[in-house]
Amino acid sequence: MENITGLTLGGGVWTPEFATVLDPKKCIGCGRCFKVCPRDVLDLIDRGEDMELDDDEDYDEDDTASVMTLANPRDCIGCGACGRVCPKGCYSYAAMPVQP
């Protein structure tokens, strides 16, 4: 099946890659991605017991109270802004097939 594509202003073909996974174990809840997302895809939630940080990470307790989540992933436009500002590399992306 063919992936979703678009055209750049210069006429080049562009294949957007959409945020598919946000790793809660890497997320420090800084909110940078939330601030740059143009489509209200993300939400900051309380970190649950099943979302503890990786053991090799060293953060203050106050920094780990919240974590970002993909609240509305179907609203993602594939701009990638969230991943570019994320200091911990929490995001995974994938191209998506055209839906009939």
Secondary structure, DSSP 8 states (H G I E B T S, - for coil): --B--EE-TTS-EE---EEEEE-TTT-----HHHHH-TT--EEEEE--GGG---TT----GGGGSEEEEES-GGG--S--HHHHH-TT--EEEE--B---
